[in-house]
């Protein structure tokens, strides 16, 4: 395939935000080049939604594009350095298949894809009248501007396909209320990590102790607590250990499409991806996504019972809201929370922001995420107790959770719930 290239800013079309990177350019039959992210003026979780690969690829296909190029930038280098992107390409790309054998989130119209580093991005822009610094500055202002590039892209894809099977693991605790037991609060945590990959400091087994053995252990302990309750909570509870999160939320996305109970009975999802409370004594929690539904009130109530504060997402640029399994439920119209440890500390010697920043830079998605880390298990247990109380509060309420009036995700996905 050889075709012209057009630069389309972030590659975002958001009518409700009055924003369209494709306005004024013709993408049909062309390769579109775009930057990571979305305009900073978008609310953080909405910005995360439009930053997702799937949203950008779907938008490119809808505009008639035949391929994509992901451009590097200083902002992206801070979040996901090009060298790490190349490292992760050693792991295979995966899709789940539906009953007809069709892959999920696959756009056959897009016949080629590439990622460019900073140097290659600069070369792509040569002769366009725009420097890399100019497009980065415009993007930071939320006004990237789109234009045709004086180049063509020649792409060839060689694909090797293999089938594999990897199960989700689901347990059900039946509710005690005859009227509410057919409604389910779903706890989720992913049971996979990266396996064996490129060696780092002589180690090649990517252990995933925090990401996400810790979340899986938290899920099991919450399940243990529920199993010992007499009576059981009013609503039923599903404990869902999902596969393939690291490959694109595959297990949770499949379950959210094809649950093991009636789909309209799924009323809420509480997702635990990494119990970072193991890294310092927690004083607050971050229920990402809670601002979009009545789950927000339940999160505040649970935290208050343990004398924990509730904090907003401190790092919206990392778009965590689309990067873990709760997003699969959101896309099926189910109110959901990504339940995380907060970053407050009353001890001047404990600096959670520095701890988690260093962890992401030196341990995240590396073999060093193992049990040699200095874990605070009592803090981790406190986080688990808060997660338990959150789900219990939702399970006991007379009314099931609802999206807030006029909420973006409720309007965008809530009406699609079967």
N, C-alpha and C positions, 0 to 999 in steps of 0.2 A: 504494500500500500504506500503510495506517495501522494501527498495532498498538501495544500496551503495550511498555514497555521495562523490562528487569531488569538490574541491575548484578551482574556475576558475577566480581568481583575480577580475577584474571589470565586468566580463561577457561580454566583448566587442569584437566584430570582426569588424575591420575597414580596409578593404583592401587598400583603398586610402591613409591611414596613415601608411601602413606597419605594422599593429598591429593586433594580434589575441590572446586573452586569452585562446582560446580553442585548440591552437596548442600543440600537445604532450600529450593531455589527451583524454580519451574516455568518452563521456557524454551520449551516447545512453543507454536508460533504467535506467538512474540514476538521482538522485537529484543533482542539481548544487547549490553551495553556493558561493555568491559573495558579494563584497563591493559596497557601493554607489559610484557613480562618474565615471570618465574616466580619462585617463592620462592627467596630467597638461600641457603636451606639445601640446595637441590639441588646436586649436583656440577656444576661449571661447564659442561661440555659437555652434560650432561643438562638443565641449566637452559636452555641455548641451544636444544636440541631443542624444549622445550615453549614457548619464546618465539617460535617461527616463526609467521608468518602462516598458513601452510598447516595446521599442527597445530591452531591455535586455530579456524580456519574449519571444519576437519573435525570438531572437537569440538562446535562450535556446531551444525553440521548434524546430528550424531549425537544431540543433545539436542532436536532439533525446532525450533530457532530458524529464523526466516525472514529475518534481517538482522543486521548487526553495526555497532557504533559503537566506534571506537578513540579512547580518551580520552587527552588530553595529560596530562603530569605533569612535575614538575621533573626527574626522572630521565631522562625521554625527551627533554626539551629540551636536556639536556647531550649526548645521543648523536645525536639527529636532530631538530633544531629544526623547529617547525611551518612556518616560512618555507621551509625546505629541502624539506619534504614537499610544500608547494604548488608550489614550483619544479619538483620531479620529476614532478608530475602533468602537466606539459606534454609529457612523453614518453609515448607510448601504452603501454597494458597489453597484454601478449602471452601467448599460450599455444601450445604445440605440439599438433598434432593426431595422433591415432593412425590406424591403418588404416581405422577406421570413421568417421573425421572427428570424433571426440570430443575436446574439449580436456582437457589434463592438469590435475590439481589444480583442478578446477572443480566447484563444488557448486551445482547448480541450485536446491536448496532455499533457498539464501540469495539473496533477491530484491532486496536493497538493502544498501549499505554507506556509511559516513560516517566522517570523521575530524574531531575537534573540537580547537580550540586551548584554551588554559588558561581563557580567559574563558568560552567556550561550555561547557566542562566544568563550571565552577562554576554556570552557569545550569541545566544539566541536573540538578544535585544539589539545587537549591532545593526546599524542602518535603519532602525525603527524611529529614530529621533527621540527616543526615551532611554535614559540611563537606568541601571538597576536602582540607584539611589532615589531617582524620581518616582519610580513605581512603588518602591517601599514606603516613601514618605506619603504618597497619595493614598496608599492602602491604609496606613496608620490613621489618616484623617477620615477614612471611610468613604473616600471618593477616588477609587483606583482608576476609573476610565478605561474603556476597552478600545482596541484598535487592531487592524490587520498587521501582521509581521511580514517583512520582505523575505520570507524563507518558506521552504517546503519541508515536510517531515516524511521520512521514509522508514516505515516500520515493518517488521516481520516477526510474527509470533510462532514459536515452536512449543507445542504443548504435549506433555505426557500425562495421561490420565490414569488414575488408580482409584479403585473403590476401597473404602475402609468402613468399619463399623465401630462406633464409640458410644456407649449408652449414657443417658441421664439416669440418675438414681432418685426415685421419688418415694417418700413415705407420707402416709395420711393419718392424722389424728382426728377422729370424728367428733364434731361438736356436740354439746349437751342439749342444745335448744332445738326442738323438733321443727321450728319454723326457720331457723337460721343455719342449720347444719349442712344445707346444700350450698351455702356460700363459703368461700375459702379465702383465708389470708395465706399468701404464699411467701415463705422465707426462701431465699436463694443464695447460693454461694457456688463459685465454680471450682471444680475438682481437678482441673488440668493446669499444667504449666507449659514449659517450652520443650522439655525433653533433653536430648543431647544435641549440643550445637558447637559453635566456634569457641575454642578454649579462651578463657580469660584468666590470666595469672596461673596458667597450668591446669585449670579445672574446666571441664567441659559438660558436667552434669548440671543442668539448670534446675536447682532444687525447689524453688518456690515456697520457702518456709513461710514468709509473710504473705506472699502473693501466689497461691491463696490457701495454703494449708491452714493458716491462722483463721481465715474466714470459714473454712470447712469445719475446723474444730469448734468455732463459735456456734455455727449452725447446729452441730451435734449436741453441744451443751444446752442450747436453747430447747432443742427437741427433748433432751433428757428431762429438763424442768417441766415441760408441758406434760410429758408422759406420766409424771408423778402427781399431777394435779387431780384432786377429787372435789368437786366435779370438774370435768373438762371445760374449757372455755365454750361460750355459746356457739360461736361459729367454728367450723372445721378449720384445721391448719394443714397446709402442705409444706413439707420440708424437701426442697428441691436442690440436689447437687448436680450441677450442669457441666457437661463436657464442652470443649471447643470454644471457651470464652476467648482464649488468646488468639484464636483463628478468625475472630469476627463475631463473637456472641452467638455462635452457631447453635449450641445446645439450648440456650434459653429462647432463642428466636424460634426454633423448631417447636419447643414446648408451648410457647405462647400462641403459635398457630394451631398446634394439635395437642392440647392438654389431655391429661389422663382422666379428667373430670369434665363436666359440662363447661364450655368456655364462658358462658354468661354467668357462671357461678364464681369466677375469679374476681374478687372485689378489690384486692390490694396486693402489692408486692413490696417486700422489704428485702433489699439486696445487701449482702455483706461481702465486700471484695477487699480483703486486707484489713486485719485488726491492728491498725497502727497504734492503738492504745498500748500495745506491748512495748513501744519504744519510749514512752514517758508516762508519768502519772497524769491521767486526763482530768480536766476540769470542765470540759465542754464537749459537745458533739456537733457534727455537721450533717444534717439530714438533707442532702442535695435533692432538689425536686419537691420538697415539702411545701414550698410556697405556691405550688400550682393546684393544690387540692386540700380537702379537709384533713388530710394526713398531717398537715402542719400542726394543727391543734393537738393531735395525738402525740406527736413528737415532743412538743413543749411539755405536755403533761407527764410523759415518761421521764424526761430529763429532770423536771422539777422534783419528782419523787426521790431521785438520787442526788439532789442538790447539784446538778450539772447545768451549765448554761447551754443555750442553743445559739450557734453562730452561723452566719452565711458562708458561702463558698469563698475562701480566701484567695483562691487561685483560679478565677474563671477562665483565664487564658489557656489553662491545661485541658479544658473542655471535658472534664471527668464525667459529666452528665450523660455523654453519649458513648463513653468508653467502657461501660460495664453492663451487666445483664439486666438491670432494671429497665434499660432503654428498650429492650425487646418487648417488655410488657407495656411500656408507654405507647409504643407504636401500635399496639393492639387495643388502645383506649383504656388501659387499666391504670388507675392512679398508683404511683410507685415512688419509692424513696431509695436513694443510694446512701446508706447509713454509714457514717465515717466518724473517726475520732476527731476532736477539735484540736486547736493549737494554742490554747491558753495555758498559762502557768503562773502561779503566784510565787514560785521559787525562782529567784534571779539566776540561780545556777543551772536551771533547766530551761533550755531555749528550743521549744518544739519546732519552730520554723526552721532554725538551723539544722536540727536533727533530721527532719523529713526531707529538707532540700539536699543535704549531703547523702541521705539514703537513696534518693532518686538518682543522684549523679553517680554513685559508686556501687550500689547494690541492686537496684531495680532491674529486673530482667537480666540478671547476671548470675553465674554459678554461686556467687558469694551470698545470695539470699538463702542462707542455711541456718542451722541451729546454733552456730557459733556466735550469733548476735546476742547482745545483752538484753534479753526480754524481761519485761516487768509483767509477770503473769497475774498479779492481783489487779493491776490496771486493766489488763485484757479482760479479766472476769467482770470488772465493773462495766465495761463497755457491753459485754454480753448480757448483763442484767438489764441494761437500758434497752437493748434491742428486744429482749423478752417482753419488757413492760410496754414497749411501743406496740408490738403485735397483739399483746393481750388486750390493750385498750381498744384497738380496732375490732378485735374479735368479740368484745363485750358490748359494743355500742348497738343501740337499736337500729340506727340508720347506717347503711353501708357508705363507704367513702365516695365522695363525688368531686369532680373537677370544679374549681372555683368559677363563678359566672364570668364568661368572656375570656377565659384563659386560653392562651395560644394552643397548648397541647390538647386541651379539652375540645376546642373547636377543630383542630387539625386531625385528631385521631379518635376522640371520644365518640363521635358519631359513627365510627366504623366498627365499634364493638358489636359482635354478634350476640 
